[in-house]
Amino acid sequence: MVGNELQFIAAPDVEAPADNDGDNDYQVTVTASDGAGRTTDQDLTVTVTPVNDNDPVFTSAAAASIDE
């Protein structure tokens, strides 16, 4: 945790999962403390999905003609 954000130590690679079963689902347990010795846990699953990092594809003609 960094502040109130859950962060990976190293950015995960969706094409080469590093979780135990290789399905890009990472199980974590977050523990919160109130500073007076009381804590609570929350189990979370973080799913890593691919980012659309492809170049855009244009399918229209390179030139257009418009009647005035």
MMTF fields as JSON, N, C-alpha, C and O atoms, coordinates in Angstrom:
{
  "mmtfVersion": "1.0.0",
  "mmtfProducer": "UNKNOWN",
  "numBonds": 271,
  "numAtoms": 272,
  "numGroups": 68,
  "numChains": 1,
  "numModels": 1,
  "chainsPerModel": [1],
  "groupsPerChain": [68],
  "chainIdList": ["A"],
  "bondAtomList": [4, 2, 8, 6, 12, 10, 16, 14, 20, 18, 24, 22, 28, 26, 32, 30, 36, 34, 40, 38, 44, 42, 48, 46, 52, 50, 56, 54, 60, 58, 64, 62, 68, 66, 72, 70, 76, 74, 80, 78, 84, 82, 88, 86, 92, 90, 96, 94, 100, 98, 104, 102, 108, 106, 112, 110, 116, 114, 120, 118, 124, 122, 128, 126, 132, 130, 136, 134, 140, 138, 144, 142, 148, 146, 152, 150, 156, 154, 160, 158, 164, 162, 168, 166, 172, 170, 176, 174, 180, 178, 184, 182, 188, 186, 192, 190, 196, 194, 200, 198, 204, 202, 208, 206, 212, 210, 216, 214, 220, 218, 224, 222, 228, 226, 232, 230, 236, 234, 240, 238, 244, 242, 248, 246, 252, 250, 256, 254, 260, 258, 264, 262, 268, 266],
  "bondOrderList": [1, 1, 1, 1, 1, 1, 1, 1, 1, 1, 1, 1, 1, 1, 1, 1, 1, 1, 1, 1, 1, 1, 1, 1, 1, 1, 1, 1, 1, 1, 1, 1, 1, 1, 1, 1, 1, 1, 1, 1, 1, 1, 1, 1, 1, 1, 1, 1, 1, 1, 1, 1, 1, 1, 1, 1, 1, 1, 1, 1, 1, 1, 1, 1, 1, 1, 1],
  "groupList": [{"groupName": "MET", "atomNameList": ["N", "CA", "C", "O"], "elementList": ["N", "C", "C", "O"], "formalChargeList": [0, 0, 0, 0], "bondAtomList": [1, 0, 2, 1, 3, 2], "bondOrderList": [1, 1, 2], "singleLetterCode": "M", "chemCompType": "L-PEPTIDE LINKING"}, {"groupName": "VAL", "atomNameList": ["N", "CA", "C", "O"], "elementList": ["N", "C", "C", "O"], "formalChargeList": [0, 0, 0, 0], "bondAtomList": [1, 0, 2, 1, 3, 2], "bondOrderList": [1, 1, 2], "singleLetterCode": "V", "chemCompType": "L-PEPTIDE LINKING"}, {"groupName": "GLY", "atomNameList": ["N", "CA", "C", "O"], "elementList": ["N", "C", "C", "O"], "formalChargeList": [0, 0, 0, 0], "bondAtomList": [1, 0, 2, 1, 3, 2], "bondOrderList": [1, 1, 2], "singleLetterCode": "G", "chemCompType": "PEPTIDE LINKING"}, {"groupName": "ASN", "atomNameList": ["N", "CA", "C", "O"], "elementList": ["N", "C", "C", "O"], "formalChargeList": [0, 0, 0, 0], "bondAtomList": [1, 0, 2, 1, 3, 2], "bondOrderList": [1, 1, 2], "singleLetterCode": "N", "chemCompType": "L-PEPTIDE LINKING"}, {"groupName": "GLU", "atomNameList": ["N", "CA", "C", "O"], "elementList": ["N", "C", "C", "O"], "formalChargeList": [0, 0, 0, 0], "bondAtomList": [1, 0, 2, 1, 3, 2], "bondOrderList": [1, 1, 2], "singleLetterCode": "E", "chemCompType": "L-PEPTIDE LINKING"}, {"groupName": "LEU", "atomNameList": ["N", "CA", "C", "O"], "elementList": ["N", "C", "C", "O"], "formalChargeList": [0, 0, 0, 0], "bondAtomList": [1, 0, 2, 1, 3, 2], "bondOrderList": [1, 1, 2], "singleLetterCode": "L", "chemCompType": "L-PEPTIDE LINKING"}, {"groupName": "GLN", "atomNameList": ["N", "CA", "C", "O"], "elementList": ["N", "C", "C", "O"], "formalChargeList": [0, 0, 0, 0], "bondAtomList": [1, 0, 2, 1, 3, 2], "bondOrderList": [1, 1, 2], "singleLetterCode": "Q", "chemCompType": "L-PEPTIDE LINKING"}, {"groupName": "PHE", "atomNameList": ["N", "CA", "C", "O"], "elementList": ["N", "C", "C", "O"], "formalChargeList": [0, 0, 0, 0], "bondAtomList": [1, 0, 2, 1, 3, 2], "bondOrderList": [1, 1, 2], "singleLetterCode": "F", "chemCompType": "L-PEPTIDE LINKING"}, {"groupName": "ILE", "atomNameList": ["N", "CA", "C", "O"], "elementList": ["N", "C", "C", "O"], "formalChargeList": [0, 0, 0, 0], "bondAtomList": [1, 0, 2, 1, 3, 2], "bondOrderList": [1, 1, 2], "singleLetterCode": "I", "chemCompType": "L-PEPTIDE LINKING"}, {"groupName": "ALA", "atomNameList": ["N", "CA", "C", "O"], "elementList": ["N", "C", "C", "O"], "formalChargeList": [0, 0, 0, 0], "bondAtomList": [1, 0, 2, 1, 3, 2], "bondOrderList": [1, 1, 2], "singleLetterCode": "A", "chemCompType": "L-PEPTIDE LINKING"}, {"groupName": "PRO", "atomNameList": ["N", "CA", "C", "O"], "elementList": ["N", "C", "C", "O"], "formalChargeList": [0, 0, 0, 0], "bondAtomList": [1, 0, 2, 1, 3, 2], "bondOrderList": [1, 1, 2], "singleLetterCode": "P", "chemCompType": "L-PEPTIDE LINKING"}, {"groupName": "ASP", "atomNameList": ["N", "CA", "C", "O"], "elementList": ["N", "C", "C", "O"], "formalChargeList": [0, 0, 0, 0], "bondAtomList": [1, 0, 2, 1, 3, 2], "bondOrderList": [1, 1, 2], "singleLetterCode": "D", "chemCompType": "L-PEPTIDE LINKING"}, {"groupName": "TYR", "atomNameList": ["N", "CA", "C", "O"], "elementList": ["N", "C", "C", "O"], "formalChargeList": [0, 0, 0, 0], "bondAtomList": [1, 0, 2, 1, 3, 2], "bondOrderList": [1, 1, 2], "singleLetterCode": "Y", "chemCompType": "L-PEPTIDE LINKING"}, {"groupName": "THR", "atomNameList": ["N", "CA", "C", "O"], "elementList": ["N", "C", "C", "O"], "formalChargeList": [0, 0, 0, 0], "bondAtomList": [1, 0, 2, 1, 3, 2], "bondOrderList": [1, 1, 2], "singleLetterCode": "T", "chemCompType": "L-PEPTIDE LINKING"}, {"groupName": "SER", "atomNameList": ["N", "CA", "C", "O"], "elementList": ["N", "C", "C", "O"], "formalChargeList": [0, 0, 0, 0], "bondAtomList": [1, 0, 2, 1, 3, 2], "bondOrderList": [1, 1, 2], "singleLetterCode": "S", "chemCompType": "L-PEPTIDE LINKING"}, {"groupName": "ARG", "atomNameList": ["N", "CA", "C", "O"], "elementList": ["N", "C", "C", "O"], "formalChargeList": [0, 0, 0, 0], "bondAtomList": [1, 0, 2, 1, 3, 2], "bondOrderList": [1, 1, 2], "singleLetterCode": "R", "chemCompType": "L-PEPTIDE LINKING"}],
  "groupTypeList": [0, 1, 2, 3, 4, 5, 6, 7, 8, 9, 9, 10, 11, 1, 4, 9, 10, 9, 11, 3, 11, 2, 11, 3, 11, 12, 6, 1, 13, 1, 13, 9, 14, 11, 2, 9, 2, 15, 13, 13, 11, 6, 11, 5, 13, 1, 13, 1, 13, 10, 1, 3, 11, 3, 11, 10, 1, 7, 13, 14, 9, 9, 9, 9, 14, 8, 11, 4],
  "groupIdList": [1, 2, 3, 4, 5, 6, 7, 8, 9, 10, 11, 12, 13, 14, 15, 16, 17, 18, 19, 20, 21, 22, 23, 24, 25, 26, 27, 28, 29, 30, 31, 32, 33, 34, 35, 36, 37, 38, 39, 40, 41, 42, 43, 44, 45, 46, 47, 48, 49, 50, 51, 52, 53, 54, 55, 56, 57, 58, 59, 60, 61, 62, 63, 64, 65, 66, 67, 68],
  "secStructList": [7, 5, 6, 6, 5, 7, 7, 7, 1, 1, 7, 7, 7, 6, 6, 1, 7, 7, 1, 6, 6, 1, 1, 1, 3, 3, 3, 3, 3, 3, 3, 3, 3, 7, 1, 1, 1, 7, 3, 3, 3, 3, 3, 3, 3, 3, 3, 7, 7, 7, 7, 7, 7, 1, 7, 7, 7, 7, 7, 1, 7, 1, 7, 7, 7, 7, 7, 7],
  "xCoordList": [0.846, 0.0, 0.892, 1.886, 0.514, 1.167, 0.061, -0.775, 0.046, -1.075, -2.325, -2.393, -3.31, -4.533, -4.659, -5.762, -3.544, -3.551, -2.81, -1.722, -3.411, -2.764, -1.944, -2.481, -0.649, 0.226, 1.046, 1.401, 1.344, 2.267, 3.692, 3.979, 4.579, 5.994, 6.569, 7.3, 6.241, 6.623, 5.35, 4.504, 5.217, 4.017, 3.84, 4.785, 2.641, 2.411, 2.363, 1.994, 2.732, 2.691, 1.542, 1.607, 0.489, -0.708, -0.392, -1.085, 0.65, 1.008, 1.909, 2.133, 2.428, 3.275, 2.894, 3.651, 1.718, 1.236, 2.224, 2.852, 2.351, 3.259, 2.501, 3.115, 1.156, 0.411, 0.526, 0.961, 0.14, 0.369, -0.214, 0.437, -1.442, -2.056, -2.058, -2.654, -1.404, -1.225, -2.477, -2.551, -3.49, -4.731, -4.902, -5.981, -3.855, -3.865, -4.805, -5.154, -5.223, -5.979, -5.036, -4.531, -4.806, -3.881, -4.692, -5.443, -4.543, -5.242, -4.344, -3.18, -4.909, -4.179, -5.082, -6.307, -4.477, -5.204, -4.703, -3.51, -5.624, -5.298, -5.728, -6.856, -4.84, -5.136, -5.143, -4.188, -6.22, -6.325, -6.266, -6.799, -5.616, -5.484, -6.021, -5.857, -6.662, -7.177, -6.173, -6.481, -4.978, -3.954, -4.072, -3.184, -5.165, -5.373, -5.259, -5.701, -4.664, -4.461, -5.543, -5.425, -6.597, -7.664, -7.403, -7.059, -7.571, -7.346, -8.507, -9.285, -8.604, -9.559, -8.903, -8.091, -9.261, -8.693, -9.756, -10.938, -9.329, -10.211, -9.449, -8.376, -10.007, -9.415, -9.883, -11.071, -8.954, -9.255, -8.684, -7.678, -9.331, -8.78, -8.578, -9.52, -7.359, -7.023, -6.817, -5.939, -7.627, -7.529, -6.806, -7.198, -5.761, -4.985, -5.518, -5.577, -5.905, -6.449, -5.579, -4.862, -5.635, -4.794, -5.25, -6.43, -4.299, -4.56, -4.583, -3.777, -5.494, -5.529, -4.427, -4.637, -3.255, -2.129, -1.79, -0.672, -2.769, -2.563, -2.739, -3.473, -2.068, -2.274, -3.683, -4.194, -4.325, -5.674, -5.661, -4.686, -6.751, -6.898, -8.036, -9.158, -7.743, -8.756, -9.237, -8.429, -10.553, -11.096, -11.744, -12.198, -11.8, -12.391, -11.349, -10.151, -11.831, -10.929, -9.993, -10.309, -8.844, -7.855, -8.336, -7.905, -9.221, -9.746, -11.261, -11.824, -11.904, -13.364, -13.759, -13.04, -14.905, -15.407, -16.804, -17.649, -17.032, -18.308, -18.884, -18.196, -20.171, -20.857, -21.159, -21.581, -20.93, -21.224, -22.533, -22.943],
  "yCoordList": [-1.171, 0.0, 1.234, 1.31, 2.18, 3.483, 4.492, 4.737, 5.08, 5.934, 5.081, 4.134, 5.411, 4.611, 3.845, 3.461, 3.619, 2.912, 1.592, 1.512, 0.565, -0.739, -0.727, -0.471, -1.002, -0.975, -2.251, -2.835, -2.679, -3.784, -3.268, -2.109, -4.118, -3.748, -3.545, -2.584, -4.445, -4.325, -4.49, -5.325, -3.7, -3.769, -5.173, -5.741, -5.744, -7.088, -7.092, -6.095, -8.205, -8.389, -9.336, -10.52, -8.821, -9.626, -10.843, -11.857, -10.746, -11.857, -12.88, -13.961, -12.56, -13.489, -13.384, -12.832, -13.915, -13.78, -14.347, -15.38, -13.661, -14.106, -14.614, -14.927, -14.698, -15.227, -16.748, -17.364, -17.344, -18.779, -19.68, -20.639, -19.388, -20.28, -19.708, -20.3, -18.572, -18.026, -17.486, -17.435, -17.07, -16.576, -15.061, -14.541, -14.351, -12.895, -12.403, -11.223, -13.286, -12.894, -12.984, -14.058, -11.856, -11.786, -11.618, -10.652, -12.55, -12.484, -11.787, -12.149, -10.781, -10.06, -9.889, -9.881, -9.754, -9.436, -8.089, -7.91, -7.147, -5.813, -5.76, -6.124, -5.312, -5.172, -3.696, -2.977, -3.244, -1.855, -1.829, -2.713, -0.808, -0.647, 0.719, 1.699, 0.775, 2.054, 2.794, 3.866, 2.236, 2.871, 2.55, 2.887, 1.901, 1.538, 0.032, -0.513, -0.631, -2.071, -2.924, -4.149, -2.301, -3.064, -3.084, -2.065, -4.249, -4.403, -5.148, -5.818, -5.014, -5.793, -6.13, -5.363, -7.279, -7.746, -7.749, -7.958, -7.516, -7.626, -8.365, -7.932, -9.484, -10.225, -9.603, -9.334, -9.378, -8.776, -9.637, -10.323, -9.597, -10.185, -9.057, -8.338, -8.904, -7.896, -8.633, -9.489, -8.3, -8.938, -8.004, -6.849, -8.503, -7.724, -8.043, -9.204, -6.999, -7.161, -6.405, -5.479, -6.789, -6.122, -4.688, -4.358, -3.864, -2.486, -2.445, -3.106, -1.68, -1.532, -0.555, 0.658, -1.095, -0.241, -0.326, -0.016, -0.749, -0.825, 0.548, 1.386, 0.777, 2.004, 1.998, 0.938, 3.166, 3.202, 2.796, 3.029, 2.192, 1.78, 2.593, 2.571, 3.309, 4.108, 3.341, 2.845, 3.246, 2.459, 3.319, 2.787, 4.629, 5.484, 5.804, 5.592, 6.311, 6.669, 7.794, 8.56, 7.881, 8.901, 10.291, 11.278, 10.389, 11.679, 11.591, 10.525, 12.719, 12.764, 13.952, 14.95, 13.845, 14.952, 15.294, 14.417, 16.6, 17.056, 18.089, 19.036, 17.91, 18.89, 20.134, 20.048, 21.321, 22.575, 23.129, 24.184],
  "zCoordList": [0.0, 0.0, 0.0, 0.722, -0.816, -0.831, -0.566, -1.435, 0.631, 1.008, 1.08, 1.863, 0.268, 0.221, -1.093, -1.481, -1.776, -3.059, -2.96, -2.388, -3.521, -3.632, -4.914, -5.992, -4.806, -5.975, -6.046, -5.022, -7.273, -7.484, -7.285, -7.584, -6.784, -6.67, -8.066, -8.306, -8.983, -10.394, -11.217, -10.899, -12.263, -13.102, -13.661, -14.209, -13.532, -14.057, -15.579, -16.199, -16.167, -17.617, -17.924, -17.595, -18.552, -18.818, -19.683, -19.606, -20.505, -21.392, -20.709, -21.254, -19.533, -18.772, -17.295, -16.496, -16.927, -15.553, -14.533, -14.767, -13.406, -12.349, -11.123, -10.103, -11.217, -10.08, -10.046, -11.02, -8.937, -8.721, -9.799, -10.216, -10.263, -11.248, -12.666, -13.565, -12.876, -14.214, -14.876, -16.103, -14.067, -14.67, -14.557, -14.842, -14.147, -13.992, -12.895, -12.873, -11.984, -10.797, -9.603, -9.278, -8.96, -7.831, -6.544, -6.407, -5.605, -4.332, -3.314, -3.137, -2.649, -1.615, -0.397, -0.517, 0.75, 1.972, 2.468, 2.712, 2.614, 3.111, 4.572, 4.905, 5.431, 6.852, 7.209, 6.915, 7.842, 8.291, 9.811, 10.481, 10.343, 11.791, 12.194, 11.467, 13.354, 13.838, 14.718, 15.237, 14.89, 15.706, 17.187, 17.971, 17.574, 18.983, 19.173, 20.185, 18.194, 18.308, 17.68, 17.653, 17.173, 16.511, 15.01, 14.412, 14.417, 12.978, 12.35, 13.029, 11.046, 10.271, 8.946, 8.428, 8.407, 7.138, 6.054, 6.327, 4.835, 3.67, 2.584, 2.164, 2.129, 1.015, -0.291, -0.467, -1.199, -2.498, -3.606, -3.42, -4.757, -5.972, -6.967, -7.301, -7.436, -8.44, -9.751, -9.857, -10.753, -12.064, -13.021, -13.186, -13.643, -14.608, -15.997, -16.4, -16.723, -18.071, -19.071, -18.69, -20.344, -21.341, -21.61, -21.491, -21.968, -22.358, -23.875, -24.53, -24.429, -25.883, -26.279, -26.297, -26.596, -26.958, -28.444, -28.856, -29.238, -30.691, -31.317, -30.793, -32.434, -33.182, -33.755, -34.115, -33.848, -34.417, -35.888, -36.602, -36.324, -37.722, -38.32, -37.814, -39.399, -40.075, -41.299, -42.085, -41.459, -42.562, -43.635, -44.648, -43.445, -44.469, -45.538, -45.35, -46.643, -47.742, -47.305, -46.395, -47.961, -47.623, -48.008, -47.411, -48.994, -49.435, -49.521, -49.769, -49.313, -49.395, -50.241, -50.302, -50.895, -51.692, -51.2, -51.019, -50.985, -50.432, -51.379, -51.76, -51.771, -52.618, -51.795, -50.641, -52.422, -51.726, -52.15, -51.665]
}
